[in-house]
């Protein structure tokens, strides 16, 4: 069949559910071709990953720039009562608030709502922001990144488009969120591996799954703001991968 040019995949399995999993992979390519990603430089990673024409040609994903000043406009227009309510949701859901003051959480909640507005108005399926460090004085956007990942909208910081595109592919394939992070250390006594970025999803089993417990912490490097420290279930299987170029 292959020699005749048929595009087929063979499964040597007695489990019919393997067919369902295989069929789910077939949706990735058409979903990528319909995907729009909000992107804001400066970018990191391979040059190919943030060359909009190459990304569109190779994967079908459209990179949509955030217009200059648009984030500031949306942030200024966030309803204060809505920001207070969003902050209360994060505070009530946390096992503990360690360092952040309440105003830090409100500012972070306001930034989260601004990101939601940008996603909605651009009909975006993902978000990659390289300017997030410049946004921090007006509210850390990390809670918003975590929340987007929970909802099945891949969100990557540090302008890492390689990671964002990897996350988008696996979200389409498996309906599971990804999490980019710097390897921050291994604790051999606890058999624990620490990843450092402040955008970890709580719902690692998908939007309909349970939420992992979290603490509200300050940003480790900048000693301020409000970010989530998420504690994942012991024994949960994870896949480490990154597609480049």
C-alpha positions in Angstrom: 0.0 0.0 0.0 2.8 2.4 0.8 4.6 1.6 -2.4 1.4 2.4 -4.3 1.5 5.9 -2.7 -1.1 5.5 0.0 -0.5 7.6 3.1 -1.2 5.0 5.8 0.0 4.1 9.2 0.0 0.5 10.6 -0.7 -0.4 14.2 0.2 -3.8 15.5 -2.2 -3.6 18.4 -5.2 -5.5 19.7 -6.5 -2.4 21.5 -9.0 -0.6 19.3 -8.6 2.6 21.3 -5.2 3.0 19.5 -7.2 3.8 16.4 -9.0 6.7 18.2 -5.6 8.1 19.4 -4.2 7.8 15.9 -7.2 9.5 14.4 -6.8 12.4 16.9 -3.4 13.1 15.4 -4.9 13.6 12.0 -6.6 16.7 13.3 -3.3 18.5 14.2 -2.4 19.6 10.7 -5.9 21.1 9.8 -6.1 22.7 13.2 -2.7 24.3 12.8 -3.8 25.7 9.5 -6.6 27.4 11.3 -4.6 28.6 14.2 -3.7 32.2 15.0 -1.0 33.1 17.6 -0.6 36.4 19.2 3.2 37.2 19.2 5.2 40.1 20.7 9.0 40.4 20.2 11.8 40.3 21.2 11.9 36.6 20.3 14.3 33.9 21.5 14.9 30.5 20.0 15.6 29.6 16.4 15.2 32.3 13.8 12.9 30.1 11.8 10.4 29.8 14.7 9.6 33.5 14.6 9.8 34.2 10.9 6.1 34.7 10.2 6.2 33.7 6.6 8.1 30.5 7.3 5.8 29.5 10.1 2.8 30.1 7.9 4.3 28.2 5.0 5.6 25.2 7.1 2.9 24.8 9.7 0.0 27.0 8.6 0.0 29.0 11.8 -0.6 32.7 11.4 1.5 34.9 13.7 -0.5 38.0 14.7 1.5 40.9 16.2 0.2 42.8 19.2 0.0 46.4 18.0 2.2 48.9 19.7 0.5 50.3 22.8 -2.5 48.0 22.5 -1.6 46.1 25.7 -1.5 49.4 27.6 -4.9 50.5 26.2 -6.6 47.2 27.1 -5.0 47.2 30.6 -6.2 50.7 31.3 -9.7 49.7 30.3 -10.0 46.7 32.7 -13.0 47.1 35.0 -11.8 47.4 38.6 -14.5 45.3 40.0 -13.6 42.5 37.6 -10.0 42.7 38.6 -10.9 42.5 42.3 -13.1 39.4 41.6 -10.4 37.7 39.6 -7.9 38.4 42.4 -10.3 36.9 44.9 -10.6 33.8 42.8 -6.8 33.3 42.8 -6.5 34.1 46.5 -9.4 31.8 47.5 -8.0 29.0 45.4 -4.5 29.1 46.7 -3.4 26.8 49.5 -1.4 29.8 50.9 -0.3 33.2 49.8 3.3 33.4 50.9 4.9 36.8 49.9 2.5 38.8 47.7 0.5 41.7 49.1 -3.2 41.8 48.0 -2.5 44.7 45.7 0.1 42.6 43.9 -2.5 39.9 43.2 -5.0 42.6 42.0 -2.4 44.0 39.6 -1.7 40.5 38.3 -5.4 39.8 37.9 -5.8 43.0 36.0 -3.0 41.9 33.6 -4.7 38.5 33.3 -8.0 40.1 32.2 -6.1 42.2 29.7 -4.6 39.1 28.1 -8.0 37.5 27.9 -9.3 40.6 26.0 -6.3 40.5 23.6 -6.9 36.8 22.9 -10.7 37.4 22.3 -10.4 40.4 20.1 -7.8 38.7 17.9 -9.5 35.3 17.9 -6.1 33.8 18.9 -5.4 30.2 19.8 -2.1 30.9 21.5 0.1 33.6 22.9 3.9 34.2 22.9 5.2 37.3 24.6 8.8 38.5 24.7 8.0 41.8 26.3 6.6 40.4 29.5 9.5 41.7 31.6 8.7 45.2 30.5 5.1 44.7 31.6 5.9 43.7 35.1 5.7 47.2 36.9 2.0 47.4 35.9 1.2 43.8 37.0 2.8 40.5 36.5 1.1 38.7 33.6 2.1 35.2 34.9 -1.3 34.4 36.4 -2.8 35.1 33.0 -0.4 32.8 31.3 -1.2 30.0 33.7 -4.9 30.6 33.3 -4.7 30.5 29.5 -2.8 27.3 29.6 -5.5 25.8 31.9 -8.1 26.8 29.3 -6.3 25.0 26.4 -4.8 28.2 25.0 -1.0 27.7 24.9 0.9 30.7 26.4 4.6 31.1 26.4 6.8 33.8 27.8 10.4 34.8 27.0 9.4 35.2 23.4 10.1 31.4 22.9 8.3 30.6 19.7 9.9 27.2 19.5 8.2 26.3 22.7 4.9 27.9 21.8 4.6 26.1 18.5 5.5 22.8 20.3 2.8 23.5 22.9 0.3 24.3 20.2 0.9 21.1 18.3 0.5 18.9 21.5 -2.5 20.9 22.6 -4.2 20.1 19.3 -3.1 16.5 19.4 -3.7 15.6 23.1 -5.9 18.3 24.6 -3.2 18.7 27.3 -1.3 21.8 28.2 2.4 22.3 28.0 4.7 24.2 30.3 8.0 25.8 29.3 10.6 26.3 31.9 14.3 26.6 32.7 15.8 23.7 34.6 16.2 25.3 38.1 17.6 22.3 39.9 17.2 18.7 41.1 16.5 17.8 44.7 17.8 14.3 45.0 16.6 13.9 48.6 13.0 14.4 47.4 13.5 13.0 43.9 12.1 16.3 42.6 12.9 18.2 39.4 12.2 22.0 39.5 11.2 24.0 36.5 11.4 27.8 36.7 8.9 29.9 34.8 5.9 31.5 36.4 3.3 30.3 33.9 2.6 26.7 34.9 -0.9 25.4 34.2 -2.8 23.9 37.1 -4.9 21.6 34.9 -2.3 19.3 33.5 -4.9 16.7 32.4 -6.8 19.2 30.3 -9.4 22.0 30.8 -12.0 19.5 32.2 -9.5 17.9 34.5 -8.7 18.6 38.2 -6.6 21.6 39.2 -3.3 21.0 41.0 -2.7 22.9 44.3 -0.7 26.0 44.1 0.8 28.8 46.3 0.9 32.4 45.4 4.5 33.6 45.4 6.6 36.5 44.4 8.7 36.3 41.3 12.0 34.5 42.2 14.3 36.8 40.3 12.6 40.2 40.7 11.4 39.8 44.2 8.0 41.1 43.6 4.6 40.6 42.0 2.3 37.6 42.3 2.9 34.3 40.5 1.7 30.7 40.9 3.9 27.9 42.3 2.1 24.8 41.1 2.7 21.4 42.8 2.0 18.5 40.5 0.8 15.1 41.4 3.5 12.6 42.4 3.8 9.9 39.8 2.1 11.8 37.0 3.6 10.9 33.6 5.1 13.9 31.7 6.6 14.2 28.2 9.7 16.5 27.8 10.0 17.6 24.2 10.9 20.7 22.2 10.7 21.0 18.4 13.2 23.4 16.9 13.8 24.9 13.4 
